[in-house]
Amino acid sequence: MIGRIQGILLQKNPPQLLVDCQGVGYEIDVPMSTFYNLPAVGEKVTLFTHLAIREDAHVLYGFGSLDERALFRQLIRISGVGARTALALLSGLSVNDMSQAVALQDASRLTSIPGIGKKTAERLLLELKGKLETGALSAISSSVQNDAMADIQNALLALGYSEKETILAIKQVPNDCSVSDGIKMALKALSKG
């Protein structure tokens, strides 16, 4: 799977970007929160990505932070919430705002997002309750301090481990470890748990 893209930003057509990675142009859909923080066209950009494979398309979604990507993945797991709805939510609310809305069970914050009605907002709050503590998502980004750790985390996620399992496993890996050694150490830690 494609977990991160780094390259030159070629085009910005909200909500889609075109990023050149060594001669290959990737079309990436991003939430507006990420879009507003992008560098100028022609500059280097790094995005954390989620690849969605459907019958009719392969779509790459990009995020400026691991927190945004983690929240996106949490949202699309909810029945009836697709990638477009998840992007709309991320475009209208920051990760912290979303966490606060869930903690306070504040449906009005969600219904302020175009396309989110009262029933959908209530279902989202119910499904996300207990899954989005304010510090939980930020723990993901703080535990992944460098590119090697991010690559190790992406490898574990691609193998089917949950975000929580990968965070716990990565804590067992020294920061100066290579990617291949880190994956081996993390898998060993996961097999013991």
Helices and strands as residue ranges (DSSP letters): E 4-13, E 16-21, E 24-29, H 32-35, E 44-53, E 58-63, H 66-76, H 83-92, H 95-104, H 107-111, H 118-128, H 134-143, H 147-158, H 163-170, H 179-192
